[in-house]
Amino acid sequence: MGGILLRRESESWHAPAISGFSNEAGLEDILASHPSLIPGVSGGARVRRQFPTGAGQADLVVVDEDGAVTVVEC
């Protein structure tokens, strides 16, 4: 599996300075507020936090504009 690369407008691609989060709730906050940071998810996606499932709660469930569902466990 490849690593994560970031790019801001008019800049070149680079590895992020931070490669992990020690605070799971903080990571959930970021991803819930900006779901397009999740690979394959568009900016118009809707996010539900702590979604109950038969196997326990999923940290984030994301539904994209085209109906694609992404489950994120932080």
Secondary structure as UniProt FT lines:
FT   TURN            9..10
FT   HELIX           24..33
FT   HELIX           35..37
FT   TURN            39..40
FT   TURN            43..44
FT   STRAND          46..53
FT   TURN            54..55
FT   STRAND          56..63
FT   TURN            65..66
FT   STRAND          69..72
//
